[in-house]
Amino acid sequence: MTAQAQELNALVKTISLEVNASEGEHH
């Protein structure tokens, strides 16, 4: 896995957590 792919993967995980958190606030 390239460093760029690892950075993208980490970014996606971070965004997913933020989306889950914001959706949790709405409910």
GUZA-419693 format. One line per field, with one value per residue: x, y, z of N, C-alpha, C in turn; residue number from 1; residue in three letters. Coordinates in nm, 2 decimals. Layout:
// GUZA-419693
n_c1 X:...
n_c2 Y:...
n_c3 Z:...
ca_c1 X:...
ca_c2 Y:...
ca_c3 Z:...
c_c1 X:...
c_c2 Y:...
c_c3 Z:...
num NUM:...
residuo ALA:...
END
This chain:
// GUZA-419693
n_c1 0.08:0.06:0.19:0.03:-0.22:-0.26:-0.30:-0.53:-0.71:-0.71:-0.82:-1.07:-1.17:-1.18:-1.36:-1.59:-1.63:-1.69:-1.93:-2.09:-2.11:-2.23:-2.47:-2.57:-2.62:-2.83:-3.04
n_c2 -0.12:0.22:0.53:0.74:0.61:0.51:0.75:0.85:0.65:0.69:0.94:0.89:0.73:0.91:1.10:0.94:0.88:1.14:1.19:0.99:1.08:1.33:1.25:1.11:1.31:1.44:1.25
n_c3 0.00:-0.09:0.05:0.00:-0.04:0.21:0.35:0.23:0.31:0.59:0.59:0.49:0.69:0.91:0.81:0.79:1.06:1.15:1.01:1.11:1.38:1.35:1.24:1.45:1.63:1.52:1.55
ca_c1 0.00:0.14:0.17:-0.09:-0.34:-0.28:-0.35:-0.67:-0.78:-0.72:-0.91:-1.21:-1.22:-1.21:-1.49:-1.69:-1.66:-1.76:-2.06:-2.17:-2.13:-2.33:-2.60:-2.61:-2.67:-2.97:-3.13
ca_c2 0.00:0.34:0.62:0.82:0.53:0.51:0.88:0.85:0.56:0.75:1.05:0.83:0.68:1.03:1.16:0.85:0.90:1.27:1.17:0.91:1.16:1.43:1.18:1.07:1.43:1.46:1.16
ca_c3 0.00:-0.09:0.16:-0.04:-0.02:0.36:0.39:0.18:0.39:0.72:0.57:0.48:0.83:0.98:0.76:0.83:1.21:1.17:0.96:1.21:1.49:1.32:1.23:1.59:1.69:1.46:1.61
c_c1 0.09:0.10:0.04:-0.22:-0.37:-0.34:-0.50:-0.76:-0.81:-0.82:-1.05:-1.26:-1.26:-1.34:-1.60:-1.73:-1.73:-1.90:-2.15:-2.20:-2.24:-2.47:-2.66:-2.67:-2.81:-3.07:-3.13
c_c2 0.12:0.43:0.70:0.74:0.52:0.64:0.89:0.77:0.62:0.87:1.00:0.79:0.80:1.09:1.07:0.87:1.03:1.26:1.10:1.00:1.27:1.37:1.15:1.19:1.46:1.37:1.18
c_c3 0.00:0.02:0.12:-0.02:0.13:0.41:0.35:0.27:0.53:0.70:0.56:0.61:0.91:0.94:0.80:0.98:1.23:1.12:1.06:1.33:1.46:1.30:1.36:1.66:1.64:1.52:1.76
num 1:2:3:4:5:6:7:8:9:10:11:12:13:14:15:16:17:18:19:20:21:22:23:24:25:26:27
residuo MET:THR:ALA:GLN:ALA:GLN:GLU:LEU:ASN:ALA:LEU:VAL:LYS:THR:ILE:SER:LEU:GLU:VAL:ASN:ALA:SER:GLU:GLY:GLU:HIS:HIS
END
